[in-house]
Amino acid sequence: MADSKYIVIDPENKNNLGDINISPAVLEVLLGIAASKVSGVSGMRGTLADSILGREKRSKGVTVSYDEKTGKLTADVYVYLKYGVSVPQVALEMQKDLTQQLQYMTEMEMAQVNVHVVGLVTPKTDKQVANSK
């Protein structure tokens, strides 16, 4: 049986070979990488410790919760967008891309992708955000 800190991908054991367990941290990394590649995204929100220590944390800006009843994930994504982009269009593209990426890599379903726009980055401050990563 899976430890409570892992998510069982194949709960009905359809493959009859054993359980497939994945850590939520792995899903956060996967979704963080996919979110940062969406056109119009300047960066992801990191923690203060990450920026002070100069560490790049791949899962920054993404939190994942799992509903055992439905077997679906909910992701909260915190992003900085480039100034001048259409916020609804970028958010919709991000929701689609993250849902597809999760389905492709894990065969899990996404219940919701909540996009939180933390800020807008102008070309001048875009360089400052890049230096703080």
DARAHU-V210390 format. One record per residue. N is the residue number from 1. PSI is psi in degrees with one decimal (999 if undefined). BURIAL is + if it has 16 or more other ideal C-beta (glycine too) atoms within 10 Angstrom, else -. Layout:
# DARAHU-V210390
n = {N/N}
psi = {PSI/PSI}
burial = {BURIAL/BURIAL}
This chain:
# DARAHU-V210390
n = {1/2/3/4/5/6/7/8/9/10/11/12/13/14/15/16/17/18/19/20/21/22/23/24/25/26/27/28/29/30/31/32/33/34/35/36/37/38/39/40/41/42/43/44/45/46/47/48/49/50/51/52/53/54/55/56/57/58/59/60/61/62/63/64/65/66/67/68/69/70/71/72/73/74/75/76/77/78/79/80/81/82/83/84/85/86/87/88/89/90/91/92/93/94/95/96/97/98/99/100/101/102/103/104/105/106/107/108/109/110/111/112/113/114/115/116/117/118/119/120/121/122/123/124/125/126/127/128/129/130/131/132/133}
psi = {145.9/144.9/151.4/-18.1/0.3/155.4/130.9/118.7/-36.9/72.7/-26.6/0.0/50.9/-28.3/-8.2/21.3/-11.3/177.5/150.7/112.9/138.4/140.2/140.8/-28.5/-35.1/-41.2/-36.4/-39.8/-47.9/-48.0/-33.7/-41.7/-44.8/-40.6/-38.9/-17.1/-4.8/134.6/129.5/-13.1/126.3/-36.2/175.2/151.8/131.0/177.8/161.9/-39.0/-39.3/-43.8/-34.4/-43.7/-7.6/18.5/146.4/115.1/118.4/-29.0/2.5/140.9/2.3/130.3/141.7/137.6/147.2/130.2/109.4/-28.5/-45.9/-19.6/21.4/156.7/152.3/129.1/136.3/121.4/126.0/115.4/156.1/129.5/154.3/139.5/135.0/-9.3/158.9/111.6/-47.9/-37.6/-43.4/-42.5/-42.2/-42.7/-40.3/-43.3/-43.8/-47.1/-44.1/-39.5/-44.6/-42.1/-42.1/-44.7/-43.4/-45.2/-25.9/-10.5/21.5/158.8/146.0/129.4/-47.2/147.4/106.2/115.9/122.3/112.8/112.0/-29.1/168.1/141.2/123.4/163.3/-35.6/-45.8/-13.4/-38.6/-35.9/-40.0/-41.3/-37.7/-25.7/-6.1/999}
burial = {-/-/-/-/-/+/+/+/-/-/-/-/-/-/-/-/-/-/-/+/-/+/-/+/-/-/+/+/+/+/+/+/-/+/+/+/-/+/-/+/+/+/+/+/+/+/-/-/-/-/-/-/-/-/-/-/+/-/+/+/+/+/-/+/-/+/-/-/-/-/-/-/+/-/+/-/+/+/+/+/+/+/-/-/+/-/-/-/-/+/+/-/+/+/+/-/+/+/+/-/+/+/-/-/-/+/-/+/-/+/-/-/+/-/+/-/-/-/-/-/+/-/-/-/-/-/-/-/-/-/-/-/-}
